[in-house]
């Protein structure tokens, strides 16, 4: 039987420790602001994103 998708191994990505609301807000942010995508993964971008998302009153993404 052939399996599809990401194979399970000791190097697999954990998902039980991810804040789903933060992840959803981050995805929404990068959909609305593609110019920020090249810096995804950097510490500076994480800090900028965290500040921006926590400063929102209603959690929605606003295009400036």
mmCIF file of the N, C-alpha and C atoms, coordinates in Angstrom:
data_MODEL
# 
_entry.id   MODEL 
# 
loop_
_atom_site.group_PDB 
_atom_site.id 
_atom_site.type_symbol 
_atom_site.label_atom_id 
_atom_site.label_alt_id 
_atom_site.label_comp_id 
_atom_site.label_asym_id 
_atom_site.label_entity_id 
_atom_site.label_seq_id 
_atom_site.pdbx_PDB_ins_code 
_atom_site.Cartn_x 
_atom_site.Cartn_y 
_atom_site.Cartn_z 
_atom_site.occupancy 
_atom_site.B_iso_or_equiv 
_atom_site.pdbx_formal_charge 
_atom_site.auth_seq_id 
_atom_site.auth_comp_id 
_atom_site.auth_asym_id 
_atom_site.auth_atom_id 
_atom_site.pdbx_PDB_model_num 
ATOM 1   N N  . UNK A 1 1  ? 0.828   -1.167 0.000  1.00 0.00 ? 1  UNK A N  1 
ATOM 2   C CA . UNK A 1 1  ? 0.000   0.000  0.000  1.00 0.00 ? 1  UNK A CA 1 
ATOM 3   C C  . UNK A 1 1  ? 0.885   1.248  0.000  1.00 0.00 ? 1  UNK A C  1 
ATOM 4   N N  . UNK A 1 2  ? 0.632   2.150  -0.934 1.00 0.00 ? 2  UNK A N  1 
ATOM 5   C CA . UNK A 1 2  ? 1.418   3.370  -1.042 1.00 0.00 ? 2  UNK A CA 1 
ATOM 6   C C  . UNK A 1 2  ? 0.744   4.487  -0.247 1.00 0.00 ? 2  UNK A C  1 
ATOM 7   N N  . UNK A 1 3  ? 1.538   5.165  0.586  1.00 0.00 ? 3  UNK A N  1 
ATOM 8   C CA . UNK A 1 3  ? 1.010   6.266  1.385  1.00 0.00 ? 3  UNK A CA 1 
ATOM 9   C C  . UNK A 1 3  ? 1.345   7.593  0.729  1.00 0.00 ? 3  UNK A C  1 
ATOM 10  N N  . UNK A 1 4  ? 0.479   8.566  0.933  1.00 0.00 ? 4  UNK A N  1 
ATOM 11  C CA . UNK A 1 4  ? 0.700   9.906  0.400  1.00 0.00 ? 4  UNK A CA 1 
ATOM 12  C C  . UNK A 1 4  ? 0.861   10.889 1.550  1.00 0.00 ? 4  UNK A C  1 
ATOM 13  N N  . UNK A 1 5  ? 1.456   12.039 1.258  1.00 0.00 ? 5  UNK A N  1 
ATOM 14  C CA . UNK A 1 5  ? 1.629   13.076 2.264  1.00 0.00 ? 5  UNK A CA 1 
ATOM 15  C C  . UNK A 1 5  ? 2.993   12.999 2.915  1.00 0.00 ? 5  UNK A C  1 
ATOM 16  N N  . UNK A 1 6  ? 3.136   13.731 3.981  1.00 0.00 ? 6  UNK A N  1 
ATOM 17  C CA . UNK A 1 6  ? 4.409   13.776 4.701  1.00 0.00 ? 6  UNK A CA 1 
ATOM 18  C C  . UNK A 1 6  ? 4.581   12.470 5.469  1.00 0.00 ? 6  UNK A C  1 
ATOM 19  N N  . UNK A 1 7  ? 5.692   11.782 5.273  1.00 0.00 ? 7  UNK A N  1 
ATOM 20  C CA . UNK A 1 7  ? 5.916   10.529 5.996  1.00 0.00 ? 7  UNK A CA 1 
ATOM 21  C C  . UNK A 1 7  ? 6.200   10.794 7.475  1.00 0.00 ? 7  UNK A C  1 
ATOM 22  N N  . UNK A 1 8  ? 5.745   9.915  8.346  1.00 0.00 ? 8  UNK A N  1 
ATOM 23  C CA . UNK A 1 8  ? 5.999   10.047 9.762  1.00 0.00 ? 8  UNK A CA 1 
ATOM 24  C C  . UNK A 1 8  ? 7.384   9.501  10.073 1.00 0.00 ? 8  UNK A C  1 
ATOM 25  N N  . UNK A 1 9  ? 8.153   10.285 10.775 1.00 0.00 ? 9  UNK A N  1 
ATOM 26  C CA . UNK A 1 9  ? 9.473   9.852  11.219 1.00 0.00 ? 9  UNK A CA 1 
ATOM 27  C C  . UNK A 1 9  ? 9.855   10.674 12.443 1.00 0.00 ? 9  UNK A C  1 
ATOM 28  N N  . UNK A 1 10 ? 11.008  10.399 13.003 1.00 0.00 ? 10 UNK A N  1 
ATOM 29  C CA . UNK A 1 10 ? 11.439  11.171 14.176 1.00 0.00 ? 10 UNK A CA 1 
ATOM 30  C C  . UNK A 1 10 ? 11.751  12.610 13.798 1.00 0.00 ? 10 UNK A C  1 
ATOM 31  N N  . UNK A 1 11 ? 11.889  12.910 12.523 1.00 0.00 ? 11 UNK A N  1 
ATOM 32  C CA . UNK A 1 11 ? 12.145  14.267 12.055 1.00 0.00 ? 11 UNK A CA 1 
ATOM 33  C C  . UNK A 1 11 ? 10.861  14.986 11.630 1.00 0.00 ? 11 UNK A C  1 
ATOM 34  N N  . UNK A 1 12 ? 9.717   14.376 11.914 1.00 0.00 ? 12 UNK A N  1 
ATOM 35  C CA . UNK A 1 12 ? 8.438   14.947 11.489 1.00 0.00 ? 12 UNK A CA 1 
ATOM 36  C C  . UNK A 1 12 ? 8.152   16.253 12.236 1.00 0.00 ? 12 UNK A C  1 
ATOM 37  N N  . UNK A 1 13 ? 7.422   17.115 11.601 1.00 0.00 ? 13 UNK A N  1 
ATOM 38  C CA . UNK A 1 13 ? 7.019   18.380 12.181 1.00 0.00 ? 13 UNK A CA 1 
ATOM 39  C C  . UNK A 1 13 ? 5.932   18.155 13.225 1.00 0.00 ? 13 UNK A C  1 
ATOM 40  N N  . UNK A 1 14 ? 6.138   18.665 14.420 1.00 0.00 ? 14 UNK A N  1 
ATOM 41  C CA . UNK A 1 14 ? 5.123   18.552 15.472 1.00 0.00 ? 14 UNK A CA 1 
ATOM 42  C C  . UNK A 1 14 ? 4.053   19.603 15.239 1.00 0.00 ? 14 UNK A C  1 
ATOM 43  N N  . UNK A 1 15 ? 2.815   19.232 15.481 1.00 0.00 ? 15 UNK A N  1 
ATOM 44  C CA . UNK A 1 15 ? 1.724   20.185 15.341 1.00 0.00 ? 15 UNK A CA 1 
ATOM 45  C C  . UNK A 1 15 ? 0.924   20.336 16.624 1.00 0.00 ? 15 UNK A C  1 
ATOM 46  N N  . UNK A 1 16 ? 1.265   19.585 17.658 1.00 0.00 ? 16 UNK A N  1 
ATOM 47  C CA . UNK A 1 16 ? 0.514   19.660 18.906 1.00 0.00 ? 16 UNK A CA 1 
ATOM 48  C C  . UNK A 1 16 ? 0.915   20.852 19.771 1.00 0.00 ? 16 UNK A C  1 
ATOM 49  N N  . UNK A 1 17 ? 1.945   21.581 19.362 1.00 0.00 ? 17 UNK A N  1 
ATOM 50  C CA . UNK A 1 17 ? 2.404   22.725 20.139 1.00 0.00 ? 17 UNK A CA 1 
ATOM 51  C C  . UNK A 1 17 ? 2.283   24.035 19.360 1.00 0.00 ? 17 UNK A C  1 
ATOM 52  N N  . UNK A 1 18 ? 1.371   24.082 18.387 1.00 0.00 ? 18 UNK A N  1 
ATOM 53  C CA . UNK A 1 18 ? 1.187   25.265 17.546 1.00 0.00 ? 18 UNK A CA 1 
ATOM 54  C C  . UNK A 1 18 ? -0.107  25.962 17.942 1.00 0.00 ? 18 UNK A C  1 
ATOM 55  N N  . UNK A 1 19 ? -0.043  27.275 18.133 1.00 0.00 ? 19 UNK A N  1 
ATOM 56  C CA . UNK A 1 19 ? -1.235  28.070 18.413 1.00 0.00 ? 19 UNK A CA 1 
ATOM 57  C C  . UNK A 1 19 ? -1.979  28.274 17.097 1.00 0.00 ? 19 UNK A C  1 
ATOM 58  N N  . UNK A 1 20 ? -3.111  27.622 16.950 1.00 0.00 ? 20 UNK A N  1 
ATOM 59  C CA . UNK A 1 20 ? -3.861  27.644 15.690 1.00 0.00 ? 20 UNK A CA 1 
ATOM 60  C C  . UNK A 1 20 ? -4.326  29.050 15.317 1.00 0.00 ? 20 UNK A C  1 
ATOM 61  N N  . UNK A 1 21 ? -4.722  29.854 16.298 1.00 0.00 ? 21 UNK A N  1 
ATOM 62  C CA . UNK A 1 21 ? -5.165  31.216 15.996 1.00 0.00 ? 21 UNK A CA 1 
ATOM 63  C C  . UNK A 1 21 ? -4.016  32.070 15.476 1.00 0.00 ? 21 UNK A C  1 
ATOM 64  N N  . UNK A 1 22 ? -2.833  31.932 16.091 1.00 0.00 ? 22 UNK A N  1 
ATOM 65  C CA . UNK A 1 22 ? -1.674  32.676 15.624 1.00 0.00 ? 22 UNK A CA 1 
ATOM 66  C C  . UNK A 1 22 ? -1.293  32.226 14.213 1.00 0.00 ? 22 UNK A C  1 
ATOM 67  N N  . UNK A 1 23 ? -1.293  30.936 13.979 1.00 0.00 ? 23 UNK A N  1 
ATOM 68  C CA . UNK A 1 23 ? -0.953  30.412 12.657 1.00 0.00 ? 23 UNK A CA 1 
ATOM 69  C C  . UNK A 1 23 ? -1.930  30.927 11.603 1.00 0.00 ? 23 UNK A C  1 
ATOM 70  N N  . UNK A 1 24 ? -3.219  30.903 11.899 1.00 0.00 ? 24 UNK A N  1 
ATOM 71  C CA . UNK A 1 24 ? -4.222  31.414 10.966 1.00 0.00 ? 24 UNK A CA 1 
ATOM 72  C C  . UNK A 1 24 ? -4.027  32.897 10.689 1.00 0.00 ? 24 UNK A C  1 
ATOM 73  N N  . UNK A 1 25 ? -3.751  33.672 11.739 1.00 0.00 ? 25 UNK A N  1 
ATOM 74  C CA . UNK A 1 25 ? -3.527  35.108 11.567 1.00 0.00 ? 25 UNK A CA 1 
ATOM 75  C C  . UNK A 1 25 ? -2.261  35.361 10.751 1.00 0.00 ? 25 UNK A C  1 
ATOM 76  N N  . UNK A 1 26 ? -1.222  34.568 10.970 1.00 0.00 ? 26 UNK A N  1 
ATOM 77  C CA . UNK A 1 26 ? 0.019   34.738 10.215 1.00 0.00 ? 26 UNK A CA 1 
ATOM 78  C C  . UNK A 1 26 ? -0.195  34.413 8.735  1.00 0.00 ? 26 UNK A C  1 
ATOM 79  N N  . UNK A 1 27 ? -0.906  33.346 8.442  1.00 0.00 ? 27 UNK A N  1 
ATOM 80  C CA . UNK A 1 27 ? -1.189  32.992 7.047  1.00 0.00 ? 27 UNK A CA 1 
ATOM 81  C C  . UNK A 1 27 ? -1.996  34.099 6.384  1.00 0.00 ? 27 UNK A C  1 
ATOM 82  N N  . UNK A 1 28 ? -3.022  34.579 7.069  1.00 0.00 ? 28 UNK A N  1 
ATOM 83  C CA . UNK A 1 28 ? -3.852  35.664 6.545  1.00 0.00 ? 28 UNK A CA 1 
ATOM 84  C C  . UNK A 1 28 ? -3.006  36.908 6.288  1.00 0.00 ? 28 UNK A C  1 
ATOM 85  N N  . UNK A 1 29 ? -2.092  37.211 7.204  1.00 0.00 ? 29 UNK A N  1 
ATOM 86  C CA . UNK A 1 29 ? -1.207  38.367 7.062  1.00 0.00 ? 29 UNK A CA 1 
ATOM 87  C C  . UNK A 1 29 ? -0.359  38.259 5.792  1.00 0.00 ? 29 UNK A C  1 
ATOM 88  N N  . UNK A 1 30 ? 0.247   37.101 5.571  1.00 0.00 ? 30 UNK A N  1 
ATOM 89  C CA . UNK A 1 30 ? 1.114   36.937 4.406  1.00 0.00 ? 30 UNK A CA 1 
ATOM 90  C C  . UNK A 1 30 ? 0.338   36.843 3.099  1.00 0.00 ? 30 UNK A C  1 
ATOM 91  N N  . UNK A 1 31 ? -0.911  36.416 3.150  1.00 0.00 ? 31 UNK A N  1 
ATOM 92  C CA . UNK A 1 31 ? -1.756  36.436 1.951  1.00 0.00 ? 31 UNK A CA 1 
ATOM 93  C C  . UNK A 1 31 ? -2.029  37.879 1.555  1.00 0.00 ? 31 UNK A C  1 
ATOM 94  N N  . UNK A 1 32 ? -2.314  38.714 2.547  1.00 0.00 ? 32 UNK A N  1 
ATOM 95  C CA . UNK A 1 32 ? -2.631  40.124 2.285  1.00 0.00 ? 32 UNK A CA 1 
ATOM 96  C C  . UNK A 1 32 ? -1.396  40.989 2.036  1.00 0.00 ? 32 UNK A C  1 
ATOM 97  N N  . UNK A 1 33 ? -0.248  40.542 2.506  1.00 0.00 ? 33 UNK A N  1 
ATOM 98  C CA . UNK A 1 33 ? 0.987   41.329 2.387  1.00 0.00 ? 33 UNK A CA 1 
ATOM 99  C C  . UNK A 1 33 ? 2.135   40.472 1.844  1.00 0.00 ? 33 UNK A C  1 
ATOM 100 N N  . UNK A 1 34 ? 2.087   40.148 0.566  1.00 0.00 ? 34 UNK A N  1 
ATOM 101 C CA . UNK A 1 34 ? 3.129   39.272 -0.005 1.00 0.00 ? 34 UNK A CA 1 
ATOM 102 C C  . UNK A 1 34 ? 4.536   39.873 0.043  1.00 0.00 ? 34 UNK A C  1 
ATOM 103 N N  . UNK A 1 35 ? 4.647   41.174 0.190  1.00 0.00 ? 35 UNK A N  1 
ATOM 104 C CA . UNK A 1 35 ? 5.974   41.792 0.247  1.00 0.00 ? 35 UNK A CA 1 
ATOM 105 C C  . UNK A 1 35 ? 6.751   41.386 1.499  1.00 0.00 ? 35 UNK A C  1 
ATOM 106 N N  . UNK A 1 36 ? 6.065   40.857 2.513  1.00 0.00 ? 36 UNK A N  1 
ATOM 107 C CA . UNK A 1 36 ? 6.735   40.401 3.733  1.00 0.00 ? 36 UNK A CA 1 
ATOM 108 C C  . UNK A 1 36 ? 7.177   38.940 3.643  1.00 0.00 ? 36 UNK A C  1 
ATOM 109 N N  . UNK A 1 37 ? 6.753   38.236 2.631  1.00 0.00 ? 37 UNK A N  1 
ATOM 110 C CA . UNK A 1 37 ? 7.049   36.797 2.535  1.00 0.00 ? 37 UNK A CA 1 
ATOM 111 C C  . UNK A 1 37 ? 8.533   36.454 2.465  1.00 0.00 ? 37 UNK A C  1 
ATOM 112 N N  . UNK A 1 38 ? 9.367   37.249 1.774  1.00 0.00 ? 38 UNK A N  1 
ATOM 113 C CA . UNK A 1 38 ? 10.787  36.853 1.697  1.00 0.00 ? 38 UNK A CA 1 
ATOM 114 C C  . UNK A 1 38 ? 11.493  36.769 3.047  1.00 0.00 ? 38 UNK A C  1 
ATOM 115 N N  . UNK A 1 39 ? 10.967  37.438 4.057  1.00 0.00 ? 39 UNK A N  1 
ATOM 116 C CA . UNK A 1 39 ? 11.636  37.435 5.362  1.00 0.00 ? 39 UNK A CA 1 
ATOM 117 C C  . UNK A 1 39 ? 11.063  36.399 6.327  1.00 0.00 ? 39 UNK A C  1 
ATOM 118 N N  . UNK A 1 40 ? 10.109  35.597 5.858  1.00 0.00 ? 40 UNK A N  1 
ATOM 119 C CA . UNK A 1 40 ? 9.546   34.552 6.713  1.00 0.00 ? 40 UNK A CA 1 
ATOM 120 C C  . UNK A 1 40 ? 10.671  33.638 7.203  1.00 0.00 ? 40 UNK A C  1 
ATOM 121 N N  . UNK A 1 41 ? 10.666  33.375 8.486  1.00 0.00 ? 41 UNK A N  1 
ATOM 122 C CA . UNK A 1 41 ? 11.668  32.483 9.069  1.00 0.00 ? 41 UNK A CA 1 
ATOM 123 C C  . UNK A 1 41 ? 12.770  33.210 9.810  1.00 0.00 ? 41 UNK A C  1 
ATOM 124 N N  . UNK A 1 42 ? 12.907  34.506 9.583  1.00 0.00 ? 42 UNK A N  1 
ATOM 125 C CA . UNK A 1 42 ? 13.947  35.250 10.298 1.00 0.00 ? 42 UNK A CA 1 
ATOM 126 C C  . UNK A 1 42 ? 13.437  35.670 11.667 1.00 0.00 ? 42 UNK A C  1 
ATOM 127 N N  . UNK A 1 43 ? 14.340  35.829 12.600 1.00 0.00 ? 43 UNK A N  1 
ATOM 128 C CA . UNK A 1 43 ? 13.959  36.251 13.957 1.00 0.00 ? 43 UNK A CA 1 
ATOM 129 C C  . UNK A 1 43 ? 13.344  37.641 13.922 1.00 0.00 ? 43 UNK A C  1 
ATOM 130 N N  . UNK A 1 44 ? 13.913  38.537 13.125 1.00 0.00 ? 44 UNK A N  1 
ATOM 131 C CA . UNK A 1 44 ? 13.394  39.906 13.030 1.00 0.00 ? 44 UNK A CA 1 
ATOM 132 C C  . UNK A 1 44 ? 11.958  39.910 12.500 1.00 0.00 ? 44 UNK A C  1 
ATOM 133 N N  . UNK A 1 45 ? 11.675  39.080 11.502 1.00 0.00 ? 45 UNK A N  1 
ATOM 134 C CA . UNK A 1 45 ? 10.314  39.022 10.944 1.00 0.00 ? 45 UNK A CA 1 
ATOM 135 C C  . UNK A 1 45 ? 9.345   38.430 11.954 1.00 0.00 ? 45 UNK A C  1 
ATOM 136 N N  . UNK A 1 46 ? 9.776   37.427 12.680 1.00 0.00 ? 46 UNK A N  1 
ATOM 137 C CA . UNK A 1 46 ? 8.912   36.842 13.712 1.00 0.00 ? 46 UNK A CA 1 
ATOM 138 C C  . UNK A 1 46 ? 8.545   37.891 14.757 1.00 0.00 ? 46 UNK A C  1 
ATOM 139 N N  . UNK A 1 47 ? 9.531   38.654 15.204 1.00 0.00 ? 47 UNK A N  1 
ATOM 140 C CA . UNK A 1 47 ? 9.276   39.686 16.203 1.00 0.00 ? 47 UNK A CA 1 
ATOM 141 C C  . UNK A 1 47 ? 8.348   40.769 15.649 1.00 0.00 ? 47 UNK A C  1 
ATOM 142 N N  . UNK A 1 48 ? 8.545   41.180 14.402 1.00 0.00 ? 48 UNK A N  1 
ATOM 143 C CA . UNK A 1 48 ? 7.695   42.178 13.776 1.00 0.00 ? 48 UNK A CA 1 
ATOM 144 C C  . UNK A 1 48 ? 6.271   41.658 13.645 1.00 0.00 ? 48 UNK A C  1 
ATOM 145 N N  . UNK A 1 49 ? 6.129   40.425 13.178 1.00 0.00 ? 49 UNK A N  1 
ATOM 146 C CA . UNK A 1 49 ? 4.818   39.811 13.003 1.00 0.00 ? 49 UNK A CA 1 
ATOM 147 C C  . UNK A 1 49 ? 4.107   39.661 14.342 1.00 0.00 ? 49 UNK A C  1 
ATOM 148 N N  . UNK A 1 50 ? 4.808   39.215 15.346 1.00 0.00 ? 50 UNK A N  1 
ATOM 149 C CA . UNK A 1 50 ? 4.217   39.032 16.668 1.00 0.00 ? 50 UNK A CA 1 
ATOM 150 C C  . UNK A 1 50 ? 3.688   40.358 17.210 1.00 0.00 ? 50 UNK A C  1 
ATOM 151 N N  . UNK A 1 51 ? 4.467   41.420 17.085 1.00 0.00 ? 51 UNK A N  1 
ATOM 152 C CA . UNK A 1 51 ? 4.027   42.741 17.541 1.00 0.00 ? 51 UNK A CA 1 
ATOM 153 C C  . UNK A 1 51 ? 2.813   43.193 16.749 1.00 0.00 ? 51 UNK A C  1 
ATOM 154 N N  . UNK A 1 52 ? 2.858   43.046 15.436 1.00 0.00 ? 52 UNK A N  1 
ATOM 155 C CA . UNK A 1 52 ? 1.743   43.489 14.597 1.00 0.00 ? 52 UNK A CA 1 
ATOM 156 C C  . UNK A 1 52 ? 0.464   42.720 14.901 1.00 0.00 ? 52 UNK A C  1 
ATOM 157 N N  . UNK A 1 53 ? 0.551   41.417 15.038 1.00 0.00 ? 53 UNK A N  1 
ATOM 158 C CA . UNK A 1 53 ? -0.651  40.618 15.282 1.00 0.00 ? 53 UNK A CA 1 
ATOM 159 C C  . UNK A 1 53 ? -1.214  40.829 16.689 1.00 0.00 ? 53 UNK A C  1 
ATOM 160 N N  . UNK A 1 54 ? -0.373  41.059 17.670 1.00 0.00 ? 54 UNK A N  1 
ATOM 161 C CA . UNK A 1 54 ? -0.884  41.263 19.024 1.00 0.00 ? 54 UNK A CA 1 
ATOM 162 C C  . UNK A 1 54 ? -1.441  42.662 19.216 1.00 0.00 ? 54 UNK A C  1 
ATOM 163 N N  . UNK A 1 55 ? -1.116  43.598 18.347 1.00 0.00 ? 55 UNK A N  1 
ATOM 164 C CA . UNK A 1 55 ? -1.647  44.954 18.458 1.00 0.00 ? 55 UNK A CA 1 
ATOM 165 C C  . UNK A 1 55 ? -3.003  45.111 17.798 1.00 0.00 ? 55 UNK A C  1 
ATOM 166 N N  . UNK A 1 56 ? -3.513  44.079 17.169 1.00 0.00 ? 56 UNK A N  1 
ATOM 167 C CA . UNK A 1 56 ? -4.816  44.169 16.506 1.00 0.00 ? 56 UNK A CA 1 
ATOM 168 C C  . UNK A 1 56 ? -5.930  43.976 17.513 1.00 0.00 ? 56 UNK A C  1 
ATOM 169 N N  . UNK A 1 57 ? -6.949  44.776 17.385 1.00 0.00 ? 57 UNK A N  1 
ATOM 170 C CA . UNK A 1 57 ? -8.076  44.686 18.314 1.00 0.00 ? 57 UNK A CA 1 
ATOM 171 C C  . UNK A 1 57 ? -8.947  43.475 18.011 1.00 0.00 ? 57 UNK A C  1 
ATOM 172 N N  . UNK A 1 58 ? -9.232  43.254 16.723 1.00 0.00 ? 58 UNK A N  1 
ATOM 173 C CA . UNK A 1 58 ? -10.191 42.213 16.363 1.00 0.00 ? 58 UNK A CA 1 
ATOM 174 C C  . UNK A 1 58 ? -9.560  41.001 15.702 1.00 0.00 ? 58 UNK A C  1 
ATOM 175 N N  . UNK A 1 59 ? -8.233  40.990 15.542 1.00 0.00 ? 59 UNK A N  1 
ATOM 176 C CA . UNK A 1 59 ? -7.538  39.853 14.960 1.00 0.00 ? 59 UNK A CA 1 
ATOM 177 C C  . UNK A 1 59 ? -7.594  39.764 13.450 1.00 0.00 ? 59 UNK A C  1 
ATOM 178 N N  . UNK A 1 60 ? -8.231  40.732 12.799 1.00 0.00 ? 60 UNK A N  1 
ATOM 179 C CA . UNK A 1 60 ? -8.314  40.692 11.338 1.00 0.00 ? 60 UNK A CA 1 
ATOM 180 C C  . UNK A 1 60 ? -7.106  41.382 10.728 1.00 0.00 ? 60 UNK A C  1 
ATOM 181 N N  . UNK A 1 61 ? -6.828  41.054 9.499  1.00 0.00 ? 61 UNK A N  1 
ATOM 182 C CA . UNK A 1 61 ? -5.719  41.662 8.780  1.00 0.00 ? 61 UNK A CA 1 
ATOM 183 C C  . UNK A 1 61 ? -6.255  42.848 8.001  1.00 0.00 ? 61 UNK A C  1 
ATOM 184 N N  . UNK A 1 62 ? -5.565  43.943 8.100  1.00 0.00 ? 62 UNK A N  1 
ATOM 185 C CA . UNK A 1 62 ? -5.978  45.126 7.368  1.00 0.00 ? 62 UNK A CA 1 
ATOM 186 C C  . UNK A 1 62 ? -4.920  45.467 6.326  1.00 0.00 ? 62 UNK A C  1 
ATOM 187 N N  . UNK A 1 63 ? -5.340  45.685 5.117  1.00 0.00 ? 63 UNK A N  1 
ATOM 188 C CA . UNK A 1 63 ? -4.420  46.131 4.065  1.00 0.00 ? 63 UNK A CA 1 
ATOM 189 C C  . UNK A 1 63 ? -4.270  47.636 4.210  1.00 0.00 ? 63 UNK A C  1 
ATOM 190 N N  . UNK A 1 64 ? -3.019  48.087 4.337  1.00 0.00 ? 64 UNK A N  1 
ATOM 191 C CA . UNK A 1 64 ? -2.767  49.527 4.493  1.00 0.00 ? 64 UNK A CA 1 
ATOM 192 C C  . UNK A 1 64 ? -2.743  50.233 3.172  1.00 0.00 ? 64 UNK A C  1 
# 
